[in-house]
C-alpha cells in the first residue's frame, strides 16, 4: 500500500510542478482541471497512506510523512480557497506547500526503502 501511495503522490507532484509553471511562468493561476486532478491524486494518495499506516503500522519516516502530507493538504485547501474566489495564488504559500509535500514524499520513500 505504501508503494501505491507513493505512486499517487508522484503523479500529484507532476501536476503540482505543471501548476507551479503556470503560476510562475505564465503569471496566472493554473487551469481548474489540472488543479482538480492534482488534488484528486494527492487526496487518494493521502487516503491510501492513512489506510496503510492503520493497517500495517508505520516506521518513524512513514509517520512523519503522513503528518507532513496532512500539513501539505491543509496548505492545498488554503490555495484552493484563493482560486475559488478568483484570487491569485499567494506565491509564499505555494512554495511552502510544495516544500512540505516534497519533504513528506522523500520521508515516505525513505520509509519504504528502510
N, C-alpha and C positions, 0 to 999 in steps of 0.2 A: 504494500500500500504506500510505503514511503516513496518508492520509485515512481508510482503513478502520480503522487502529489508533486514530486519534483518535475515531472514532465509537464504537468498542467501549469506549474509556476513558470517553467521555461517558456512555454507558449505565451503566457501572460506577459512575461518580460519582453518578448519580441514585440508584442503590441505596445507595451509601455515605451520601448525605445522609439517606435514609429510615432507615437503620440508626442514624445519629447521633441522629436524632429519637427513636427508640425508647430509645436509651441515656440521653439527657439529659432527655427529657420524661416518659417512662414509667418511668424508673429501673429498666430491666431490659435484658437482652441482646436483640438483635433475633431475629426468627424464623429458624430454621435454613434454611428455604427461601430467604429473602431473602439471607442470608449466602452461601449456595451460589451463587445467581445472580450476586451481586456478585463473588465470587471467580472464577467461570467467565468472566464478561465481561472482568474485569481480566486473567486469565491468558491468554485468547485474544488480547486486545489486546497483551499483552507479547510473545507468540509472533509475532504479525504484525509488531510493531515490530522485534524481533530479526531476523526474516526480511528486512524492508525494509532495515535497516542493512547486512546482509551481502550483499544483492542489489545495491543501488544506492549504497551508501556513505551517509555521514551528514555533515551540516554540524555545527558545534560545538553548536548548540542541540539538535539531534536526538540527538547523542551523550550530552549531559548529561541529556536527558530519559530516555533508555534507562537510564543509570546510576541516576538517581533513582527510576525506576519499579521497578528491581530492589530498591532500598532499601525502597521502599514495600511491595513484595511480601513482603520479609522481616518487616516490621512486621505485615503482614496474617497471615502464618503464626504469628507470636507471639500475636496476638489470637485466632486460630483455636484455638491450643492452650489458651488460657484457657477458651474457650467449650466445647470438647470435654470439659474436665474439670469443667464445670458452675460455673465461677467467673465472677464479674462481670468484664467487660472493664475493664482499667485506663484511666481517662479520659486521663491524660497520654500514654500510648502511642497511644490512639485519635486524639487531636488531632495528635500528631506524624505519625502515619501519613497522616492526611488532608492536612496541610500539605505534606508531601513530595510526595504524589500531585498536589496542585493545582499546585505549582511545576513538577513534571515535565510536567503537561498544558499549562501555559502555554508552557513551553520547546518542547514538541512543536509547538504551534500557531505559535509564532514561527519555528521551523524550516521548517514547511510554507509559511508565508507568505513567508519570506525566501529 
